[in-house]
């Protein structure tokens, strides 16, 4: 753990920001990147505000976390930590000519975050503000994914490509607009565009563009449930027999 002198200029006495800064310090340790003080401060400055927005959005929108202490997110919430590690990795790899050591560190951090949380976010993906993953285990976000602000994703989601191997370079993953919500186990594949305010239900696979403000879901018939008493009555019996 880095000493507190590395964090002082970031949180200025704010306990939440102090804890966020400590998480950033942990992420940097996991990346195994040696940084000079000015570079470390630049990363804190770039990450803390976005991380605080992510944290407050998760608190507001996830009903399971709404009335629990912030420490639940800051200490044990794996999905929030995966997003924070992405924020750090994205800063490391985001420069037009990022040093080789920074690229390796960003990829290493992504690997460690995936190993710890089950959530795989490529550091070169572009995720907007107030990004929330709820549960999130098994979620995969590819290299050229772009996501607008206020997205909300559940577990098992794949924002990926359609080619299995030897995919060409360039844009090959989805682009999502603002305020998109995606339920569990859905997949959006290829360089498709998903408009603003789209809601995608569970277990949906999308390979074409979706206009704004659409609700996409699989229509299911209600399962046929036959109660035991009715089944017995049909055979001329009763439950007391």
Sine and cosine of phi, psi and omega as CSV:
sin_phi,cos_phi,sin_psi,cos_psi,sin_omega,cos_omega
0.00,0.00,0.69,-0.73,0.03,-1.00
-0.96,0.29,0.47,-0.88,-0.01,-1.00
-0.94,0.34,0.33,-0.94,-0.09,-1.00
-0.89,0.46,-0.37,0.93,-0.02,-1.00
-0.89,0.45,-0.40,0.92,0.03,-1.00
-0.96,0.30,-0.32,0.95,-0.14,-0.99
-0.96,-0.27,-0.26,0.97,-0.21,-0.98
-0.86,0.52,-0.65,0.76,-0.09,-1.00
-0.96,0.29,-0.24,0.97,-0.09,-1.00
-1.00,0.08,-0.78,0.62,-0.21,-0.98
-0.99,-0.10,-0.34,0.94,0.09,-1.00
0.74,0.67,0.67,0.74,0.06,-1.00
1.00,0.03,-0.11,0.99,0.00,-1.00
-0.99,0.16,0.88,-0.47,-0.14,-0.99
-0.91,0.41,-0.60,0.80,0.01,-1.00
-0.92,0.40,-0.73,0.68,0.00,-1.00
-0.91,0.41,-0.52,0.85,0.08,-1.00
-0.89,0.46,-0.71,0.70,0.01,-1.00
-0.92,0.39,-0.60,0.80,0.08,-1.00
-0.89,0.47,-0.67,0.74,0.02,-1.00
-0.89,0.46,-0.59,0.81,0.04,-1.00
-0.92,0.40,-0.60,0.80,0.07,-1.00
-0.91,0.41,-0.62,0.78,0.07,-1.00
-0.89,0.46,-0.65,0.76,0.04,-1.00
-0.88,0.47,-0.64,0.77,0.05,-1.00
-0.90,0.44,-0.69,0.72,0.01,-1.00
-0.87,0.50,-0.66,0.75,0.02,-1.00
-0.91,0.41,-0.61,0.80,0.08,-1.00
-0.89,0.46,-0.67,0.74,0.01,-1.00
-0.90,0.44,-0.49,0.87,0.02,-1.00
-0.96,0.28,-0.30,0.95,0.00,-1.00
0.88,0.47,0.47,0.88,-0.01,-1.00
-1.00,-0.08,0.78,-0.63,0.09,-1.00
-1.00,0.09,0.81,-0.58,-0.06,-1.00
-0.80,-0.60,0.57,-0.82,0.19,-0.98
-0.98,0.21,0.28,-0.96,-0.13,-0.99
-0.86,0.50,-0.66,0.75,-0.03,-1.00
-0.90,0.43,-0.62,0.78,0.03,-1.00
-0.93,0.37,-0.62,0.78,0.02,-1.00
-0.89,0.46,-0.70,0.71,0.00,-1.00
-0.91,0.42,-0.60,0.80,0.03,-1.00
-0.89,0.45,-0.62,0.78,0.02,-1.00
-0.93,0.37,-0.71,0.70,0.07,-1.00
-0.83,0.56,-0.73,0.68,-0.05,-1.00
-0.88,0.48,-0.61,0.80,-0.04,-1.00
-0.97,0.23,-0.45,0.89,-0.16,-0.99
-0.99,-0.16,-0.62,0.79,-0.23,-0.97
-0.87,0.50,-0.72,0.69,-0.03,-1.00
-0.88,0.47,-0.70,0.71,0.01,-1.00
-0.91,0.42,-0.65,0.76,0.00,-1.00
-0.90,0.43,-0.63,0.78,0.03,-1.00
-0.91,0.42,-0.64,0.77,0.07,-1.00
-0.89,0.46,-0.69,0.72,0.04,-1.00
-0.86,0.51,-0.69,0.72,-0.04,-1.00
-0.89,0.47,-0.75,0.66,-0.04,-1.00
-0.93,0.37,-0.57,0.82,0.05,-1.00
-0.91,0.42,-0.67,0.74,0.04,-1.00
-0.89,0.45,-0.67,0.75,0.03,-1.00
-0.88,0.47,-0.63,0.78,-0.06,-1.00
-0.97,0.25,-0.61,0.79,-0.21,-0.98
-0.98,-0.18,-0.39,0.92,-0.01,-1.00
-1.00,-0.01,0.94,-0.33,-0.07,-1.00
-0.89,0.46,-0.44,0.90,0.01,-1.00
-0.95,0.31,-0.30,0.95,-0.05,-1.00
-0.94,-0.35,-0.10,0.99,-0.23,-0.97
-0.85,0.52,-0.65,0.76,-0.10,-1.00
-0.92,-0.39,0.28,0.96,0.02,-1.00
-0.99,-0.11,0.37,-0.93,0.00,-1.00
-0.87,0.50,0.51,-0.86,0.05,-1.00
-0.84,0.54,-0.48,0.88,-0.01,-1.00
-0.86,0.52,-0.42,0.91,0.04,-1.00
-0.89,0.46,-0.61,0.79,0.06,-1.00
-0.98,0.21,-0.64,0.77,-0.13,-0.99
-0.98,0.22,-0.30,0.95,-0.07,-1.00
-0.88,-0.48,-0.54,0.84,-0.14,-0.99
-0.75,-0.66,0.05,1.00,-0.06,-1.00
-1.00,0.04,0.98,-0.20,-0.13,-0.99
-0.91,0.42,-0.61,0.80,-0.04,-1.00
-0.91,0.42,-0.66,0.75,0.04,-1.00
-0.90,0.43,-0.64,0.77,0.01,-1.00
-0.91,0.41,-0.60,0.80,0.04,-1.00
-0.89,0.46,-0.66,0.75,0.01,-1.00
-0.93,0.38,-0.65,0.76,0.03,-1.00
-0.89,0.46,-0.67,0.74,0.05,-1.00
-0.89,0.46,-0.61,0.79,0.09,-1.00
-0.87,0.49,-0.70,0.71,-0.02,-1.00
-0.85,0.52,-0.69,0.72,0.01,-1.00
-0.91,0.41,-0.74,0.67,0.00,-1.00
-0.88,0.48,-0.60,0.80,0.00,-1.00
-0.91,0.41,-0.62,0.79,0.07,-1.00
-0.91,0.41,-0.67,0.74,-0.03,-1.00
-0.89,0.46,-0.65,0.76,-0.13,-0.99
-0.99,-0.13,-0.08,1.00,-0.19,-0.98
-0.99,0.17,-0.27,0.96,-0.01,-1.00
-0.91,0.42,0.52,-0.85,-0.03,-1.00
-0.84,0.55,-0.62,0.79,0.05,-1.00
-0.79,-0.62,0.92,0.39,-0.02,-1.00
-0.89,0.45,0.70,-0.71,0.05,-1.00
-0.85,0.53,0.50,-0.86,-0.02,-1.00
-0.82,0.58,-0.64,0.77,-0.01,-1.00
-0.89,0.46,-0.60,0.80,0.02,-1.00
-0.93,0.37,-0.65,0.76,0.01,-1.00
-0.89,0.46,-0.73,0.68,0.01,-1.00
-0.88,0.47,-0.67,0.74,0.00,-1.00
-0.90,0.44,-0.66,0.75,0.01,-1.00
-0.90,0.44,-0.69,0.73,0.02,-1.00
-0.92,0.39,-0.62,0.78,0.04,-1.00
-0.89,0.45,-0.69,0.72,0.00,-1.00
-0.89,0.46,-0.64,0.77,0.06,-1.00
-0.88,0.48,-0.65,0.76,0.03,-1.00
-0.90,0.44,-0.71,0.70,-0.03,-1.00
-0.91,0.42,-0.68,0.73,0.01,-1.00
-0.88,0.48,-0.66,0.75,0.04,-1.00
-0.89,0.45,-0.66,0.75,-0.01,-1.00
-0.91,0.42,-0.58,0.82,-0.05,-1.00
-0.99,0.14,-0.52,0.86,-0.18,-0.98
-0.88,-0.47,-0.30,0.96,-0.10,-0.99
0.97,0.23,0.21,0.98,-0.02,-1.00
-0.89,-0.45,0.82,-0.57,-0.11,-0.99
-0.93,-0.37,0.97,-0.25,0.02,-1.00
-0.88,-0.48,0.88,-0.47,0.03,-1.00
-0.93,0.36,0.71,-0.70,-0.07,-1.00
-0.91,0.42,-0.31,0.95,0.03,-1.00
-1.00,0.04,-0.13,0.99,0.10,-0.99
-0.87,0.49,0.39,-0.92,-0.01,-1.00
-0.90,-0.43,0.98,-0.22,-0.04,-1.00
-0.96,-0.29,0.72,-0.69,-0.07,-1.00
-0.97,0.26,-0.17,-0.99,-0.06,-1.00
-0.98,0.19,0.40,-0.92,0.04,-1.00
0.81,0.58,0.75,0.67,-0.05,-1.00
-1.00,0.07,0.81,-0.59,-0.08,-1.00
-0.83,-0.56,0.77,-0.64,0.22,-0.98
-0.91,-0.40,0.81,-0.58,-0.01,-1.00
-0.97,-0.23,0.85,-0.53,-0.17,-0.98
0.89,0.45,-1.00,0.02,0.21,-0.98
1.00,-0.08,-0.20,0.98,-0.08,-1.00
-0.84,0.55,0.74,-0.67,0.00,-1.00
1.00,0.07,0.04,1.00,0.01,-1.00
-0.98,0.18,0.69,-0.72,-0.02,-1.00
-0.79,-0.62,0.78,-0.62,0.01,-1.00
-0.81,-0.58,0.90,-0.43,-0.14,-0.99
-0.98,0.21,0.10,-1.00,-0.15,-0.99
-0.86,0.51,-0.70,0.72,-0.12,-0.99
-0.98,-0.20,0.31,0.95,0.09,-1.00
-0.91,0.40,0.62,-0.78,0.14,-0.99
-0.78,-0.62,0.75,-0.66,-0.04,-1.00
-0.76,-0.65,0.72,-0.69,0.04,-1.00
-0.96,0.27,-0.21,-0.98,-0.03,-1.00
-0.98,0.21,0.42,-0.91,0.17,-0.99
0.90,0.44,0.57,0.82,0.08,-1.00
-0.98,0.20,0.47,-0.88,0.01,-1.00
-0.68,-0.73,0.90,-0.44,-0.06,-1.00
-0.86,-0.51,0.60,-0.80,0.11,-0.99
-0.98,-0.18,-0.35,-0.94,-0.14,-0.99
-1.00,0.04,0.38,-0.92,0.10,-1.00
0.95,0.31,0.27,0.96,-0.05,-1.00
-1.00,0.07,0.64,-0.77,0.06,-1.00
-0.85,-0.52,0.88,-0.48,0.19,-0.98
-0.96,-0.28,1.00,-0.01,-0.21,-0.98
-0.70,-0.71,-0.21,-0.98,-0.01,-1.00
-0.98,-0.19,0.18,-0.98,0.00,-1.00
-0.99,-0.13,-0.41,0.91,-0.01,-1.00
-0.98,0.20,0.65,-0.76,0.00,-1.00
-0.99,0.17,-0.73,0.69,0.01,-1.00
-0.60,-0.80,0.30,-0.95,0.04,-1.00
0.83,0.56,0.59,0.81,0.02,-1.00
-0.92,0.38,0.58,-0.82,0.01,-1.00
-0.94,0.34,0.33,-0.95,0.12,-0.99
-0.94,0.33,0.13,-0.99,0.01,-1.00
0.99,-0.12,-0.19,-0.98,-0.08,-1.00
-0.94,0.34,0.89,-0.45,-0.03,-1.00
-0.65,-0.76,0.15,0.99,0.01,-1.00
-0.81,-0.59,0.21,-0.98,-0.12,-0.99
-0.94,0.34,0.35,-0.94,0.18,-0.98
-0.87,-0.50,0.85,-0.53,-0.02,-1.00
-0.94,-0.34,0.64,-0.77,0.03,-1.00
-0.98,0.20,-0.29,-0.96,-0.01,-1.00
-0.99,0.16,0.53,-0.85,0.14,-0.99
0.87,0.49,0.54,0.84,0.06,-1.00
-0.99,0.15,0.68,-0.73,0.06,-1.00
-0.85,-0.52,0.71,-0.71,-0.04,-1.00
-0.75,-0.66,0.83,-0.56,-0.01,-1.00
-0.99,0.11,0.06,-1.00,-0.21,-0.98
-0.88,0.47,0.61,-0.79,0.18,-0.98
0.92,0.40,0.35,0.94,0.08,-1.00
-1.00,0.00,0.40,-0.91,-0.06,-1.00
-0.73,-0.68,0.75,-0.66,0.11,-0.99
-0.87,-0.49,0.89,-0.46,-0.21,-0.98
-0.85,-0.53,0.70,-0.72,0.05,-1.00
1.00,0.01,0.06,-1.00,-0.08,-1.00
-0.99,0.16,0.81,0.58,-0.02,-1.00
-1.00,0.01,0.30,-0.95,0.01,-1.00
-0.91,-0.41,0.80,-0.60,0.04,-1.00
-0.93,-0.37,0.86,-0.52,-0.12,-0.99
-0.95,0.31,0.10,-1.00,0.03,-1.00
-0.89,0.46,0.54,-0.84,0.14,-0.99
0.89,0.46,0.40,0.92,0.08,-1.00
-0.98,0.18,0.65,-0.76,0.10,-1.00
-0.89,-0.46,0.82,-0.58,-0.03,-1.00
-0.91,-0.41,0.84,-0.54,-0.03,-1.00
-0.96,0.27,-0.06,-1.00,-0.07,-1.00
-0.97,0.22,0.49,-0.87,0.13,-0.99
0.89,0.45,0.42,0.91,0.01,-1.00
-1.00,-0.07,0.64,-0.77,0.15,-0.99
-0.91,-0.42,0.83,-0.56,-0.08,-1.00
-0.88,-0.48,0.77,-0.63,0.04,-1.00
-0.75,-0.66,0.29,0.96,0.04,-1.00
-0.59,-0.81,0.27,-0.96,-0.06,-1.00
-0.89,0.45,0.52,-0.85,0.07,-1.00
-0.82,-0.57,0.81,-0.58,0.00,-1.00
-0.93,0.38,0.32,-0.95,-0.01,-1.00
-0.87,0.50,0.49,-0.87,0.14,-0.99
0.90,0.44,0.45,0.89,0.06,-1.00
-0.99,-0.11,0.46,-0.89,0.11,-0.99
-0.91,-0.41,0.92,-0.40,-0.08,-1.00
-0.95,-0.30,0.81,-0.58,-0.01,-1.00
-0.41,-0.91,0.29,-0.96,0.09,-1.00
-1.00,-0.01,0.83,-0.56,0.02,-1.00
-0.98,0.17,0.85,-0.52,-0.01,-1.00
-0.89,-0.45,0.65,-0.76,0.15,-0.99
-0.97,0.26,0.50,-0.87,0.06,-1.00
-0.92,0.40,0.70,-0.72,0.01,-1.00
-0.90,0.43,0.60,-0.80,0.03,-1.00
-0.97,0.23,0.91,-0.42,-0.01,-1.00
-0.92,-0.40,0.88,-0.47,0.01,-1.00
-0.95,-0.33,0.88,-0.47,-0.04,-1.00
-0.95,0.32,0.48,-0.88,-0.08,-1.00
-0.87,0.50,-0.65,0.76,-0.03,-1.00
-0.88,0.47,-0.63,0.77,0.01,-1.00
-0.93,0.36,-0.65,0.76,0.01,-1.00
-0.89,0.45,-0.65,0.76,0.01,-1.00
-0.93,0.37,-0.63,0.78,0.01,-1.00
-0.89,0.46,-0.59,0.80,0.01,-1.00
-0.90,0.43,-0.39,0.92,0.02,-1.00
-0.99,-0.15,0.21,0.98,0.04,-1.00
0.96,0.28,0.45,0.89,0.02,-1.00
-0.86,-0.51,0.07,-1.00,0.12,-0.99
-0.71,-0.70,0.25,-0.97,-0.07,-1.00
-0.92,0.38,-0.35,0.94,-0.01,-1.00
-0.99,0.11,-0.19,0.98,-0.07,-1.00
-0.94,0.33,0.00,0.00,0.00,0.00
